[in-house]
Each structure stands twice: as structure tokens, then as C-alpha cells.
Amino acid sequence: MEMIFNPTKLLGPLWRLPEITTNGNPEKKKVCIDAYVYKSTTRLKHPIVMDHPRIDLPQFGDEIIDSARLKIKNISRQDLHITIIESPEEITVTIPDIIKPGDSADIEVKLNEDARDLQFWKSITFELDDPENCRFTIPVEKSQRLPEMPSR
């Protein structure tokens, strides 16, 4: 059996529901094919994708969220080495040295003890060793927010 799935100009999540007719019961069977289509030419525009390219370290009254993670996935066909180019002194960034093709990894950000009472809006910049030497800048915000009011 051969099925050809050519999404042409369609992007994003796609589903196809081919029907398979057999001589058994039930007579028709639906099969779901899920795909996520990335726009590309012969090479990818960016070798990684990020789930939410922003780091938020909020403070709600006395409670401080002092760490966060950002998931990145290598969608290229090569190992990617990551180098931090710039990072604010208020945080400590842990980043994997290498991500294999198809693998995911976390960038971990931890607020330094002496920055717990500060508010800031800065960024982390890292570089990949792909042929383009892509650089990515991720905003990092530490803000104070009002605790939610209890509902009546």
C-alpha cells in the first residue's frame, strides 16, 4: 500500500484521514495521519525551535519565582554546539553544550541571591555553530506583581 502526502504550501499542524477498505469487518477503517509542516527550502531558516522564547521571573508579594526553563529542539540534521554570548549578571544560565539532531534540551535560568529584590528587563544571547552562526536573544524579566485578590 502506498500513501502520498504532499502538503505543498500548507504550514503548521495537518491531519489526513484516508479510508482503507478491507474484506473484513468493519468494512471501512479510518486512519489518522498527523503531521507538523515547517516552511523551508533546501535548508532550514533556523536550526532550532523554542516553545516560548521568553524567561519570566515574577514576584508575587513575598513569593519569588527564582528559576525558569526554556525548551529548545534541534530540527536540523547536525549536532549543534551552543555558546552563551551575553548574559545578565543578575542570573545564572545553564545551557547544554550540544544538542543532537531531533533532540530537545532545556536552557535553565536561576536568579542570583543578590538580585532577588531587583526588577529588571534584560536578555540572554546565545550562538549556534551552524553554517550561519545563528544567534538568538531571549528576553528575561524580573518583575513584582500584586498577589491575586481572593474571590468573594
Secondary structure, DSSP 8 states (H G I E B T S, - for coil): -------TT--EEEEE--EEE-SSSSSEEE--EEEEE---SSS-S-SEEES---EEEEEETTEE--EEEEEEEE-SSS-EEEEEEE--TTEEEE--SEE-TT-EEEEEEEE-GGGTT--EEEEEEEEE-STT--EEEEEEEEEEE-------
